[in-house]
């Protein structure tokens, strides 16, 4: 999925072997994860960095079935909030930190954001605010998928209400 030179592929394999050893996974897993991100148009360097984040997320996250599922959560969050490849590990760190401190798994945060990230961002919520909303709602519901869907719906409806208020000439500040 990339147009690298033979030397660059050789270097990638050496790096993949070291990464796999360091993260407790196989060269094949590193290669597959990298390919997942490369297919989305990221450069080999970016894809490798994001693959490492996905592997770490799979390793530290509770209930994450595969590196592909981890990659999907990272991609959804990045795309939803307009984040760069260099921020992929920071996403994993946030998911893991909150998952370790509150009654939600890091996988649950990723799942809820997979369903709601774009809508929450369009509603002017930051990633941190969105994680907080998900975590708080999940304390009551204990179902990250439902929480993600509900936040998406609420955000879209609130934004729709804002448009209607503006069209009616009413003040929408604060």
N, CA and C of each residue as an Amber inpcrd file, in Angstrom:
protein
   522
   0.8060000  -1.2120000   0.0000000   0.0000000   0.0000000   0.0000000
   0.8460000   1.2710000   0.0000000   2.1590000   1.0980000  -0.0210000
   3.0510000   2.2630000  -0.0600000   4.0240000   2.1140000  -1.2230000
   4.6740000   3.1850000  -1.5520000   5.6520000   3.2000000  -2.6430000
   7.0510000   3.4700000  -2.1140000   7.4900000   2.6760000  -1.1950000
   8.8100000   2.8600000  -0.6010000   9.8460000   2.1140000  -1.4390000
  11.0940000   2.4730000  -1.2210000  12.1790000   1.7760000  -1.9120000
  12.4830000   0.4690000  -1.1750000  13.2350000  -0.3780000  -1.8210000
  13.6060000  -1.6470000  -1.2000000  14.3850000  -1.4180000   0.0890000
  15.2460000  -0.4170000   0.0890000  16.0170000  -0.0950000   1.2890000
  15.1030000   0.3650000   2.4290000  14.0810000   1.1580000   2.0650000
  13.1500000   1.6350000   3.0860000  12.3290000   0.4820000   3.6550000
  11.9490000  -0.4640000   2.8170000  11.2350000  -1.6460000   3.3110000
  12.1290000  -2.5010000   4.2030000  13.3880000  -2.6340000   3.8310000
  14.3380000  -3.3790000   4.6670000  14.4640000  -2.7130000   6.0390000
  14.5650000  -1.3860000   6.0400000  14.6590000  -0.6430000   7.2980000
  13.3800000  -0.8050000   8.1060000  12.2410000  -0.7830000   7.4160000
  10.9590000  -0.9640000   8.1030000  10.9110000  -2.3250000   8.7950000
  11.3380000  -3.3640000   8.1030000  11.3200000  -4.6990000   8.7040000
  12.2110000  -4.7870000   9.9380000  13.3700000  -4.1490000   9.8780000
  14.2410000  -4.1230000  11.0580000  13.5590000  -3.3940000  12.2120000
  12.9550000  -2.2680000  11.8950000  12.2460000  -1.4870000  12.9100000
  11.0430000  -2.2670000  13.4440000  10.3150000  -2.9390000  12.5520000
   9.1450000  -3.7230000  12.9540000   9.5470000  -4.8500000  13.8950000
  10.6830000  -5.4600000  13.6240000  11.1680000  -6.5400000  14.4960000
  11.4730000  -5.9980000  15.8920000  12.1390000  -4.8480000  15.9480000
  12.4600000  -4.2460000  17.2460000  11.1900000  -3.7870000  17.9690000
  10.2760000  -3.1930000  17.2230000   9.0160000  -2.7320000  17.8090000
   8.2170000  -3.9150000  18.3410000   8.1300000  -4.9650000  17.5450000
   7.4060000  -6.1580000  17.9710000   7.9870000  -6.7510000  19.2400000
   9.2980000  -6.8260000  19.3040000   9.9620000  -7.3710000  20.4890000
   9.6970000  -6.4830000  21.7050000   9.8120000  -5.1720000  21.5060000
   9.6140000  -4.2200000  22.6020000   8.1720000  -4.2290000  23.1210000
   7.2020000  -4.4400000  22.2090000   5.7950000  -4.3800000  22.5920000
   5.1720000  -5.7590000  22.8220000   5.9680000  -6.7910000  22.6870000
   5.4640000  -8.1350000  22.9320000   4.5210000  -8.6470000  21.8630000
   4.8200000  -8.3430000  20.6170000   3.9850000  -8.8060000  19.5120000
   4.8810000  -9.2650000  18.3660000   4.2810000  -9.6560000  17.2790000
   5.0390000 -10.2030000  16.1490000   5.3320000  -9.1410000  15.1000000
   6.2860000  -9.4480000  14.2420000   6.5790000  -8.5720000  13.0970000
   5.3400000  -8.4710000  12.2200000   4.6560000  -9.5860000  12.0710000
   3.4420000  -9.6170000  11.2590000   2.3890000  -8.6580000  11.8030000
   2.2020000  -8.6510000  13.1080000   1.2160000  -7.7530000  13.7240000
   1.5920000  -6.2890000  13.5180000   2.8720000  -5.9820000  13.6510000
   3.3430000  -4.6080000  13.4240000   3.1170000  -4.2220000  11.9670000
   3.4230000  -5.1360000  11.0650000   3.2570000  -4.8740000   9.6320000
   1.7860000  -4.6640000   9.2800000   0.9140000  -5.5170000   9.8090000
  -0.5240000  -5.3870000   9.5420000  -1.0770000  -4.0760000  10.0830000
  -0.6650000  -3.7170000  11.2810000  -1.1370000  -2.4640000  11.8690000
  -0.6500000  -1.2680000  11.0660000   0.6020000  -1.3300000  10.6380000
   1.1480000  -0.2460000   9.8180000   0.3850000  -0.1430000   8.5060000
   0.0950000  -1.2760000   7.8880000  -0.6480000  -1.2850000   6.6260000
  -2.0390000  -0.6870000   6.7970000  -2.6680000  -0.9340000   7.9450000
  -3.9970000  -0.3750000   8.2140000  -3.9770000   1.1440000   8.0950000
  -2.9700000   1.7560000   8.6790000  -2.8710000   3.2160000   8.6320000
  -2.3480000   3.7150000   7.2860000  -1.4570000   2.9590000   6.6690000
  -0.9310000   3.3540000   5.3550000  -2.0480000   3.3630000   4.3150000
  -2.9980000   2.4450000   4.4270000  -4.1320000   2.3970000   3.5020000
  -4.9780000   3.6580000   3.5680000  -4.8970000   4.3500000   4.6730000
  -5.6540000   5.5940000   4.8380000  -4.9040000   6.8110000   4.3100000
  -3.7290000   6.5580000   3.7370000  -2.9710000   7.6450000   3.1250000
  -1.8670000   8.2220000   3.9780000  -1.6210000   7.6530000   5.1350000
  -0.5400000   8.1500000   5.9690000   0.7960000   7.6630000   5.4100000
   1.8380000   8.4410000   5.6420000   3.1710000   8.0540000   5.1960000
   3.6380000   6.8480000   6.0040000   4.6970000   6.2190000   5.5390000
   5.2250000   5.0540000   6.2550000   5.6330000   5.4230000   7.6780000
   6.2440000   6.5780000   7.8480000   6.6620000   7.0190000   9.1820000
   5.4360000   7.2460000  10.0660000   4.4320000   7.9460000   9.5440000
   3.2180000   8.1920000  10.3160000   2.4990000   6.8840000  10.6330000
   2.3640000   6.0250000   9.6320000   1.6650000   4.7540000   9.8100000
   2.3620000   3.8840000  10.8550000   3.6870000   3.9030000  10.8580000
   4.4470000   3.1250000  11.8370000   4.2100000   3.6560000  13.2430000
   4.1990000   4.9660000  13.3890000   3.9520000   5.5870000  14.6880000
   2.5440000   5.2630000  15.1880000   1.5740000   5.3390000  14.2970000
   0.2000000   5.0510000  14.6680000  -0.0030000   3.5630000  14.9530000
   0.7070000   2.7110000  14.2250000   0.6310000   1.2690000  14.4730000
   1.1320000   0.9490000  15.8760000   2.1910000   1.6010000  16.2750000
   2.7140000   1.3970000  17.6230000   1.6720000   1.8000000  18.6610000
   0.9980000   2.9200000  18.4210000  -0.0450000   3.3620000  19.3470000
  -1.1800000   2.3370000  19.4040000  -1.5720000   1.7910000  18.2640000
  -2.6530000   0.8030000  18.2280000  -2.2590000  -0.4700000  18.9770000
  -1.0140000  -0.8900000  18.8230000  -0.5480000  -2.0960000  19.5170000
  -0.5100000  -1.8560000  21.0250000  -0.0270000  -0.7000000  21.4270000
  -0.0050000  -0.3640000  22.8560000  -1.4340000  -0.3230000  23.3840000
  -2.3280000   0.2900000  22.6350000  -3.7330000   0.3810000  23.0480000
  -4.3380000  -1.0150000  23.2100000  -4.0760000  -1.9000000  22.2770000
  -4.5770000  -3.2690000  22.3970000  -4.0030000  -3.9520000  23.6320000
  -2.7180000  -3.7070000  23.9040000  -2.0670000  -4.3420000  25.0540000
  -2.5570000  -3.8120000  26.3970000  -2.7790000  -2.5050000  26.5090000
  -3.1510000  -1.9210000  27.8010000  -4.6500000  -1.7710000  27.9740000
  -5.3870000  -1.7600000  26.8760000  -6.8290000  -1.5720000  26.9450000
  -7.5470000  -2.8490000  27.3290000  -8.5640000  -2.7020000  28.1330000
  -9.3690000  -3.8480000  28.5320000 -10.3470000  -4.1920000  27.4150000
 -10.4870000  -5.4720000  27.1440000 -11.5030000  -5.9820000  26.2170000
 -11.3120000  -5.5730000  24.7560000 -10.1280000  -5.2090000  24.3510000
  -9.8960000  -4.8830000  22.9430000  -9.5050000  -6.1710000  22.2480000
 -10.3310000  -6.5950000  21.2980000 -10.1800000  -7.9070000  20.6740000
  -8.9770000  -8.0030000  19.7410000  -8.6660000  -6.9160000  19.0420000
  -7.5950000  -6.9880000  18.0500000  -6.9420000  -5.6280000  17.8660000
  -5.7950000  -5.6600000  17.2260000  -5.1180000  -4.4080000  16.8900000
  -5.9580000  -3.6220000  15.8940000  -6.6900000  -4.3190000  15.0450000
  -7.5850000  -3.6470000  14.1000000  -8.6700000  -2.8510000  14.8130000
  -9.2400000  -3.4440000  15.8700000 -10.2420000  -2.7160000  16.6570000
  -9.6170000  -1.5030000  17.3380000  -8.4070000  -1.6780000  17.8400000
  -7.6920000  -0.5610000  18.4620000  -7.4460000   0.5370000  17.4360000
  -7.0200000   0.1340000  16.2470000  -6.7630000   1.1010000  15.1690000
  -8.0350000   1.8540000  14.8080000  -9.1690000   1.1530000  14.7390000
 -10.4410000   1.8020000  14.4080000 -10.7940000   2.8980000  15.4190000
 -10.5840000   2.6150000  16.7010000 -10.8790000   3.6210000  17.7230000
  -9.9710000   4.8370000  17.5920000  -8.7010000   4.5810000  17.3570000
  -7.7380000   5.6810000  17.2050000  -8.0750000   6.5080000  15.9710000
  -8.3420000   5.8370000  14.8560000  -8.6590000   6.5380000  13.6110000
  -9.9220000   7.3810000  13.7710000 -10.9720000   6.8010000  14.3540000
 -12.2180000   7.5480000  14.5450000 -11.9970000   8.7880000  15.3930000
 -11.2250000   8.6360000  16.4450000 -10.9510000   9.7710000  17.3270000
 -10.1290000  10.8290000  16.6040000  -9.0980000  10.3890000  15.9050000
  -8.2480000  11.3450000  15.1760000  -9.0450000  12.0970000  14.1170000
  -9.7990000  11.3620000  13.3200000 -10.5830000  11.9880000  12.2460000
 -11.6800000  12.8770000  12.8230000 -12.3440000  12.3970000  13.8700000
 -13.4300000  13.1650000  14.4710000 -12.9860000  14.4890000  15.0540000
 -11.7840000  14.5100000  15.6150000 -11.2910000  15.7290000  16.2550000
 -10.2150000  16.4350000  15.4420000  -9.9160000  15.9410000  14.2490000
  -8.9240000  16.5860000  13.3880000  -7.5200000  16.5330000  13.9550000
  -7.1730000  15.4170000  14.5810000  -5.8530000  15.2690000  15.2020000
  -4.8470000  14.6880000  14.2200000  -3.5940000  14.9400000  14.4910000
  -2.4970000  14.4880000  13.6370000  -1.9790000  13.1230000  14.0860000
  -1.2590000  12.4730000  13.1940000  -0.6740000  11.1600000  13.4850000
   0.2170000  11.2060000  14.7240000   0.9090000  12.3120000  14.9160000
   1.8160000  12.4360000  16.0670000   1.0690000  12.4320000  17.3980000
  -0.2550000  12.6100000  17.3540000  -1.0530000  12.6520000  18.5780000
  -1.7030000  11.3040000  18.9160000  -1.4070000  10.2810000  18.1170000
  -2.0630000   8.9840000  18.3180000  -1.7340000   8.3630000  19.6730000
  -0.4990000   8.4620000  20.1100000  -0.1480000   7.8830000  21.4130000
  -0.7730000   8.6820000  22.5530000  -0.9300000   9.9820000  22.3800000
  -1.5850000  10.8010000  23.4090000  -3.0410000  10.3780000  23.5800000
  -3.6870000   9.9850000  22.4960000  -5.0600000   9.4800000  22.5630000
  -5.0940000   8.2200000  23.4180000  -4.1800000   7.3000000  23.1410000
  -4.1020000   6.0500000  23.8960000  -3.8390000   6.3410000  25.3670000
  -2.9500000   7.2790000  25.6350000  -2.6500000   7.6420000  27.0270000
  -3.8980000   8.1510000  27.7460000  -4.6890000   8.9780000  27.0680000
  -5.9130000   9.5100000  27.6840000  -6.9150000   8.3870000  27.9370000
  -7.1190000   7.5280000  26.9520000  -8.0490000   6.4050000  27.1210000
  -7.6140000   5.5440000  28.3070000  -6.3220000   5.2390000  28.3690000
  -5.8010000   4.3590000  29.4100000  -5.9060000   5.0080000  30.7910000
  -5.5460000   6.2760000  30.8840000  -5.6020000   6.9860000  32.1650000
  -7.0180000   7.0060000  32.7250000  -7.9750000   7.3630000  31.9090000
  -9.3660000   7.4290000  32.3710000  -9.8860000   6.0200000  32.6660000
  -9.5390000   5.0610000  31.8110000  -9.9540000   3.6810000  32.0330000
  -9.4200000   3.0990000  33.3320000  -8.2490000   3.5600000  33.7520000
  -7.6620000   3.0910000  35.0090000  -8.2640000   3.7610000  36.2380000
  -8.8520000   4.9320000  36.0610000  -9.3330000   5.7100000  37.2090000
 -10.8480000   5.6710000  37.4160000 -11.5970000   5.3400000  36.3660000
 -13.0510000   5.4310000  36.4600000 -13.7080000   4.1320000  36.0030000
 -15.0110000   4.0550000  36.2120000 -15.7600000   2.8360000  35.9090000
 -16.1120000   2.7470000  34.4240000 -15.0910000   2.8080000  33.5960000
 -15.2330000   2.6160000  32.1560000 -13.8980000   2.0710000  31.6700000
 -13.9440000   1.1950000  30.7060000 -12.6920000   0.6660000  30.1600000
 -12.1750000   1.6020000  29.0780000 -10.8950000   1.5070000  28.7950000
 -10.3380000   2.3000000  27.7040000 -10.9860000   1.8850000  26.3830000
 -11.3400000   0.6100000  26.2630000 -12.0510000   0.1420000  25.0730000
 -13.4150000   0.8140000  24.9880000 -14.0800000   0.9740000  26.1210000
 -15.3830000   1.6270000  26.1510000 -15.3080000   3.0760000  25.7120000
 -14.2760000   3.7620000  26.1260000 -14.0870000   5.1570000  25.7020000
 -13.8810000   5.2050000  24.1900000 -13.0320000   4.3200000  23.6990000
 -12.7850000   4.2690000  22.2600000 -14.0420000   3.9530000  21.4730000
 -14.8500000   3.0270000  21.9790000 -16.1000000   2.6600000  21.2980000
 -17.0760000   3.8270000  21.2920000 -17.2370000   4.4820000  22.4270000
 -18.1500000   5.6230000  22.4950000 -17.6900000   6.7430000  21.5570000
 -16.3890000   6.9870000  21.4990000 -15.8790000   8.0300000  20.5990000
 -15.9790000   7.6130000  19.1370000 -15.8650000   6.3260000  18.8700000
 -16.0260000   5.8540000  17.4950000 -17.4080000   6.2460000  16.9790000
 -18.3870000   6.2310000  17.8750000 -19.7560000   6.5530000  17.5000000
 -20.0780000   8.0450000  17.5470000 -19.3000000   8.8180000  18.2930000
 -19.7150000  10.2020000  18.5540000 -18.6680000  11.2760000  18.3080000
 -17.4390000  10.9260000  17.9950000 -16.3480000  11.9130000  17.9430000
 -16.6490000  13.0860000  17.0140000 -17.0750000  12.8080000  15.8040000
 -17.3200000  13.8940000  14.8480000 -18.4030000  14.8430000  15.3500000
 -19.5000000  14.2810000  15.8480000 -20.5980000  15.1240000  16.3300000
 -20.1620000  15.9470000  17.5380000 -19.4370000  15.3320000  18.4570000
 -18.9760000  16.0680000  19.6390000 -18.0190000  17.1850000  19.2520000
 -17.1300000  16.9300000  18.3240000 -16.2090000  17.9650000  17.8600000
 -16.9720000  19.0940000  17.1680000 -17.9300000  18.7420000  16.3320000
 -18.7460000  19.7740000  15.6630000 -19.5450000  20.5850000  16.6710000
 -19.8510000  19.9660000  17.8020000 -20.5570000  20.6710000  18.8710000
 -19.6310000  21.4870000  19.7580000 -18.3770000  21.6240000  19.3220000
 -17.3630000  22.4450000  20.0030000 -16.8490000  21.8410000  21.3050000
 -16.9110000  20.5120000  21.4250000 -16.3340000  19.8370000  22.5770000
 -14.9150000  19.4040000  22.2290000 -13.9940000  19.5660000  23.1500000
 -12.6320000  19.0780000  22.9470000 -12.6050000  17.5750000  23.1860000
 -11.4970000  16.9350000  22.8700000 -11.3490000  15.5110000  23.1500000
 -11.4650000  15.2560000  24.6410000 -10.8060000  16.0600000  25.4430000
 -10.8670000  15.8790000  26.8960000 -12.2860000  16.0410000  27.4330000
 -12.9930000  17.0510000  26.9520000 -14.3800000  17.2570000  27.3760000
 -15.2560000  16.0830000  26.9550000 -15.0150000  15.5800000  25.7580000
 -15.7980000  14.4530000  25.2510000 -15.5640000  13.1950000  26.0760000
 -14.3150000  12.9400000  26.4130000 -14.0100000  11.7870000  27.2710000
 -14.6920000  11.9500000  28.6290000 -14.6960000  13.1690000  29.1670000
 -15.3510000  13.4190000  30.4550000 -16.8580000  13.1820000  30.3600000
 -17.4870000  13.6520000  29.2850000 -18.9240000  13.4310000  29.1010000
 -19.2400000  11.9400000  29.0070000 -18.4340000  11.2280000  28.2400000
 -18.6260000   9.7860000  28.0840000 -18.4690000   9.0770000  29.4250000
 -17.4420000   9.4320000  30.1510000 -17.1620000   8.7890000  31.4350000
 -18.2860000   9.0500000  32.4260000 -18.7430000  10.2840000  32.5050000
 -19.8250000  10.6300000  33.4370000 -21.1170000   9.9090000  33.0720000
 -21.4670000   9.9050000  31.8140000 -22.7010000   9.2320000  31.3870000
 -22.5970000   7.7330000  31.6020000 -21.4300000   7.1760000  31.3760000
 -21.2600000   5.7340000  31.5390000 -21.3550000   5.3010000  32.9990000
 -21.0800000   6.2010000  33.9310000 -21.2220000   5.8840000  35.3570000
 -22.6540000   5.4460000  35.6580000 -23.6190000   6.0240000  34.9530000
 -25.0270000   5.7230000  35.1870000 -25.4960000   4.5710000  34.2990000
 -25.1740000   4.6400000  33.0290000 -25.7090000   3.7050000  32.0410000
 -24.9070000   2.4070000  31.9600000 -23.6080000   2.5140000  32.1210000
 -22.6950000   1.3750000  32.0340000 -22.7960000   0.6470000  30.6920000
 -22.8970000   1.4370000  29.6130000 -22.9630000   0.8950000  28.2620000
 -22.3560000   1.9200000  27.3020000 -21.0350000   1.8300000  27.0400000
 -20.3690000   2.8370000  26.2160000 -20.9730000   3.0260000  24.8190000
 -21.4750000   1.9700000  24.2150000 -22.1010000   2.1140000  22.8930000
 -23.3440000   2.9890000  22.9660000 -24.1670000   2.7440000  23.9750000
 -25.3730000   3.5640000  24.1570000 -25.0040000   5.0080000  24.4810000
 -23.9790000   5.1800000  25.2970000 -23.5310000   6.5240000  25.6560000
 -23.0370000   7.2610000  24.4040000 -22.2310000   6.6050000  23.5930000
 -21.7320000   7.2270000  22.3700000 -22.8530000   7.6260000  21.4350000
 -23.8160000   6.7360000  21.2600000 -24.9560000   7.0280000  20.3920000
 -25.7950000   8.1680000  20.9650000 -26.0230000   8.1450000  22.2800000
 -26.8160000   9.1990000  22.9200000 -26.1330000  10.5630000  22.8050000
 -24.8310000  10.6130000  23.0440000 -24.1180000  11.8950000  22.9420000
 -24.1190000  12.4160000  21.5070000 -23.9920000  11.5350000  20.5730000
 -24.0700000  11.9380000  19.1580000 -25.4420000  12.5440000  18.8730000
 -26.4950000  11.8580000  19.2860000 -27.8510000  12.3310000  19.0400000
 -28.1140000  13.6540000  19.7450000 -27.7350000  13.7370000  21.0190000
 -27.9390000  14.9800000  21.7720000 -27.1830000  16.1440000  21.1400000
 -25.9520000  15.9130000  20.7610000 -25.1500000  16.9720000  20.1550000
 -25.7650000  17.4470000  18.8480000 -26.2000000  16.5050000  18.0310000
 -26.8240000  16.8780000  16.7630000 -28.1180000  17.6470000  16.9880000
 -28.8990000  17.2310000  17.9620000 -30.1610000  17.9320000  18.2480000
 -29.9020000  19.3200000  18.8110000 -28.9110000  19.4460000  19.6960000
 -28.5770000  20.7650000  20.2280000 -28.1130000  21.6980000  19.1160000
 -27.3200000  21.1720000  18.2200000 -26.8650000  21.9970000  17.1040000
 -28.0250000  22.3790000  16.2130000 -28.9710000  21.4810000  16.0460000
 -30.1700000  21.7880000  15.2690000 -30.9960000  22.8640000  15.9400000
 -31.0840000  22.8080000  17.2620000 -31.8220000  23.8130000  18.0200000
 -31.1590000  25.1740000  17.8860000 -29.8460000  25.1900000  17.8920000
 -29.1070000  26.4420000  17.7550000 -29.4540000  27.0950000  16.4220000
 -29.5030000  26.3190000  15.3780000 -29.8300000  26.8430000  14.0480000
 -31.2420000  27.4080000  14.0490000 -32.1760000  26.6900000  14.6490000
 -33.5540000  27.1660000  14.7100000 -33.6540000  28.4670000  15.5030000
 -32.9040000  28.5650000  16.6070000 -32.9120000  29.7940000  17.3990000
 -32.3370000  30.9570000  16.6010000 -31.2380000  30.6970000  15.8850000
 -30.6470000  31.7440000  15.0570000 -31.6220000  32.1950000  13.9810000
 -32.2870000  31.2420000  13.3560000 -33.2520000  31.5690000  12.3070000
 -34.4230000  32.3790000  12.8560000 -34.7680000  32.1550000  14.1040000
 -35.8580000  32.9120000  14.7370000 -35.3910000  34.2750000  15.2290000
 -34.0950000  34.5770000  15.0690000 -33.5720000  35.8650000  15.4930000
 -33.3310000  35.9700000  16.9940000 -33.2860000  34.8540000  17.6930000
 -33.0790000  34.8770000  19.1300000 -31.5920000  34.8040000  19.4670000
 -31.2460000  35.3890000  20.6060000 -29.8560000  35.3960000  21.0580000
 -29.4570000  33.9880000  21.5220000 -28.3120000  33.5120000  21.0610000
 -27.8630000  32.1760000  21.4330000 -26.5530000  32.1930000  22.2290000
 -26.0760000  33.3760000  22.5750000 -24.8530000  33.4790000  23.3550000
 -25.0480000  32.8750000  24.7270000 -23.9920000  32.2200000  25.2290000
 -23.9870000  31.6160000  26.5760000 -25.0840000  30.5750000  26.7210000
